[in-house]
């Protein structure tokens, strides 16, 4: 129980960025702010949180670089998906770009922030990591499938099968109170994707964005979205892992 508590505590510390975003969504849902649009206010909170985490050394410069990459990747996906009618941001804001508030990129960045912080806090190591070029191709293919499936065949199940085959032997090792544990990396993908789906339900309840079926009244996000988040988690994990792997080789250490 002590180890489980410690594990939960380290996970909670790694989720600071996400907790701030959800708290801002919840507070602004029930407390009206007259002098500024809600989405703009959340963006300011996200920027201040990012600055505070960096200056307090809760986040490193290298982690900030990774988070910025995810902000851009997420924002590009958001703009496209809103244009295609997959979901919407119905409220007004000064910081909207093509119908998407800029704070939305921080929701993707919070996933990267969690991965980076958990990696550092629990000294994550990967064993039997496949060739980096195969990981890069799979990550790019999964990401672009989010765009192309509106026009051509949806390859998501093929990519899931490819992920299992590619990472079948890959094991993730992590430490809790100096005791080392391990699990298949594919299982970690599934667990993170499931918890993000739970977070998505909380976010839509507080009006972070709206799916078409939620325009009249809130309803639980369809279970099929777990599949989408699973793929996004895979992309996020692989990008962070590749960067860690490359940095580890440069420093003479292997991730």
C-alpha angles and dihedrals in degrees: 000000000000091000092047091051091049091048091051091048092053090048091051091051090051090054097056094116093049092046091054092051093048091046090052091049092050096046095046091047092063102026116061116217110205102189099055139030115260096238091049091051091051090050091054090050090051092050093048091047091051091050093047093049091051097047092045089050093239083126130035128222090249090054090049090055090053091047092051090053090053091047090058094043091049095045092051090051092047093052091050096045093048089049089052092050096245090133139338146216103224100183126090122252141164091221097060119125115193089340095312123109113228092234089071090075088062090061088064090040089055089061089053090046090053093049093048094047095044089048091054099038095050097035093237117205128184123212127198092015111184122238110297093232091059090050091050093051093048092048093050092046093051092048096048091047087068086065103035100046089079089067108023138024117315106240097186095116091048090052091049090053090047090051092053092048094045096046099031092117098033114114127192116214121198136173130231115182090344091303114121123225132178141202137170108275090227089061090052089054091054095046095049091046091052094051091047088054088054089049089049090057090052091047095051090046088058092046101254087144138334134240116210092256092054098058094099101031136351118267133173114280110256115264090237088074088071085070091055093047090047090058092046090050089052091053092046094047093046094050092049091044093050091051091047090047093051092045090048091053091049090053093046093254127106123222 
